Amino acid sequence: MNETPRFDAYRHAIPDTLMPSTSDPFDAAVPPIYQTSLFLFDSYKELEDVFAGRSKKPIYSRGDNPTVRLLERKIAEMEGAEEARAFSSGMGAIAAAVLAFVGPGDRIVTVRHVYSDAFRFFEKVLKRFGVVVDYIDGTDTQAMLAALPGAKLAYLENPTSMVFELQDLTAIAEAARRHGVVTMVDNSWATPLYQKPLASGIDIVIHAASKYLGGQSDTVAGLVTGSKAHIDRINSEIYPYTGAKLAPFEAWLVLRNLETLPFRMRHHHEAGLEVASWLNAHADVTNVMHPAFNDHAGKCTFSGFGGLFSFEVSDRIDVADFVDALRVIRIGVSWGGPESLVVPARAALSISPETNVFARFGVSDRTIRLNVGLHSAMEITADLEQALAAAKR
């Protein structure tokens, strides 16, 4: 792992407030919410200039809205990207980004343990149009490189969902560029503070802003960043026609919560490592799936870690009893907010096998995903300890 930045440097990772293109006459310290569906014009000429592309004034909030635009500019700057587009959910961002670059008969290369709803999107939607999806062990760089020739898109997650495996982003990006393959990475886990995939040569970066960027479990949002050419393609071919636009209020919530992102991520990093280390030493824990304990083999592009990881319990522990015995840690499927949460893989394994990524690629039914929220590591380990003791058979 690269050296973690000093805490007093974190705040500077968030760009200074960029005021919307429509100026605020009161110079508000907090950006205003432009809670409007449409924008008015003073003359025929002004409207014609917008339609002709001579003016960037917004027309309708399903296209551009100043509050949403401000969020897009901030995230683009944080990722080192030329441009960004916001969506009403992470899946809206994933679907739009993929559909803009993949057509009938094309082939996608992705990782085995891809996000479960991305997996279902690939299997239930794209395959209807003859799109072929190859699921590769992302830790096997040579296998990934061998799968790229002839593909249209390489869709990655670093780390992967549930098992937190790493890919060699630089090697994959270099090979993909040689073969004309567009590369995308879901960067929700690390955020732009801890990983910048564009610097490794990746073309497009996706965020589920409902997670760490939003950070309060009160917002559903998604973002796509990349070159102006790539975002222009998403804007021209997909974005206006699917309706997955981000509302101004949700954009404002994410903007507000970005101000605390460096401080929250520092806690997730430190408390997550402390809890993962505690679990790694526990007699009833057989495996901890955290990038800090992975064999990086030169693949690590992180300057810090998120607080989400998984662990496996021994057969001496009843998984259901363990989950039910937790008191501080709650049961919930999302992550990135102040709550500490668990999701047992066993529950998800009951989903129909043909759309169940866990069943298809062999996630153990003794795997439990843990989101280390804003509780102290001491609170979380105490809760884990009493629950493991209560669940022992």
Rosetta blueprint (number, residue, H / E / L):
1 M L
2 N L
3 E L
4 T L
5 P L
6 R L
7 F H
8 D H
9 A H
10 Y H
11 R H
12 H H
13 A H
14 I L
15 P L
16 D L
17 T L
18 L L
19 M L
20 P L
21 S L
22 T L
23 S L
24 D L
25 P L
26 F L
27 D L
28 A L
29 A L
30 V L
31 P L
32 P L
33 I L
34 Y L
35 Q L
36 T L
37 S L
38 L E
39 F L
40 L L
41 F L
42 D L
43 S L
44 Y H
45 K H
46 E H
47 L H
48 E H
49 D H
50 V H
51 F H
52 A L
53 G L
54 R L
55 S L
56 K L
57 K L
58 P L
59 I L
60 Y E
61 S L
62 R L
63 G L
64 D L
65 N L
66 P H
67 T H
68 V H
69 R H
70 L H
71 L H
72 E H
73 R H
74 K H
75 I H
76 A H
77 E H
78 M H
79 E H
80 G L
81 A L
82 E L
83 E E
84 A E
85 R E
86 A E
87 F E
88 S L
89 S L
90 G H
91 M H
92 G H
93 A H
94 I H
95 A H
96 A H
97 A H
98 V H
99 L H
100 A H
101 F H
102 V L
103 G L
104 P L
105 G L
106 D L
107 R E
108 I E
109 V E
110 T E
111 V E
112 R L
113 H L
114 V L
115 Y L
116 S H
117 D H
118 A H
119 F H
120 R H
121 F H
122 F H
123 E H
124 K H
125 V L
126 L H
127 K H
128 R H
129 F H
130 G L
131 V L
132 V E
133 V E
134 D E
135 Y E
136 I E
137 D L
138 G L
139 T L
140 D L
141 T H
142 Q H
143 A H
144 M H
145 L H
146 A H
147 A H
148 L L
149 P L
150 G L
151 A L
152 K L
153 L E
154 A E
155 Y E
156 L E
157 E E
158 N L
159 P L
160 T L
161 S L
162 M L
163 V L
164 F L
165 E L
166 L L
167 Q L
168 D L
169 L H
170 T H
171 A H
172 I H
173 A H
174 E H
175 A H
176 A H
177 R H
178 R H
179 H L
180 G L
181 V L
182 V E
183 T E
184 M E
185 V E
186 D E
187 N L
188 S L
189 W L
190 A L
191 T H
192 P H
193 L H
194 Y H
195 Q L
196 K L
197 P H
198 L H
199 A H
200 S H
201 G L
202 I L
203 D L
204 I E
205 V E
206 I E
207 H E
208 A E
209 A L
210 S L
211 K L
212 Y L
213 L L
214 G L
215 G L
216 Q L
217 S L
218 D L
219 T L
220 V L
221 A L
222 G E
223 L E
224 V E
225 T E
226 G E
227 S L
228 K H
229 A H
230 H H
231 I H
232 D H
233 R H
234 I H
235 N H
236 S H
237 E H
238 I L
239 Y H
240 P H
241 Y H
242 T H
243 G L
244 A L
245 K L
246 L L
247 A L
248 P H
249 F H
250 E H
251 A H
252 W H
253 L H
254 V H
255 L H
256 R H
257 N H
258 L H
259 E L
260 T L
261 L H
262 P H
263 F H
264 R H
265 M H
266 R H
267 H H
268 H H
269 H H
270 E H
271 A H
272 G H
273 L H
274 E H
275 V H
276 A H
277 S H
278 W H
279 L H
280 N H
281 A L
282 H L
283 A L
284 D L
285 V E
286 T E
287 N E
288 V E
289 M E
290 H L
291 P H
292 A H
293 F H
294 N L
295 D L
296 H L
297 A L
298 G L
299 K L
300 C L
301 T L
302 F L
303 S L
304 G L
305 F L
306 G L
307 G L
308 L E
309 F E
310 S E
311 F E
312 E E
313 V E
314 S L
315 D L
316 R L
317 I E
318 D L
319 V H
320 A H
321 D H
322 F H
323 V H
324 D H
325 A H
326 L L
327 R L
328 V L
329 I L
330 R E
331 I E
332 G L
333 V L
334 S L
335 W L
336 G L
337 G L
338 P L
339 E L
340 S L
341 L E
342 V E
343 V E
344 P E
345 A H
346 R H
347 A H
348 A H
349 L L
350 S L
351 I L
352 S L
353 P H
354 E H
355 T H
356 N L
357 V H
358 F H
359 A H
360 R H
361 F L
362 G L
363 V L
364 S L
365 D L
366 R L
367 T E
368 I E
369 R E
370 L E
371 N E
372 V L
373 G L
374 L L
375 H L
376 S L
377 A H
378 M H
379 E H
380 I H
381 T H
382 A H
383 D H
384 L H
385 E H
386 Q H
387 A H
388 L H
389 A H
390 A H
391 A L
392 K E
393 R L
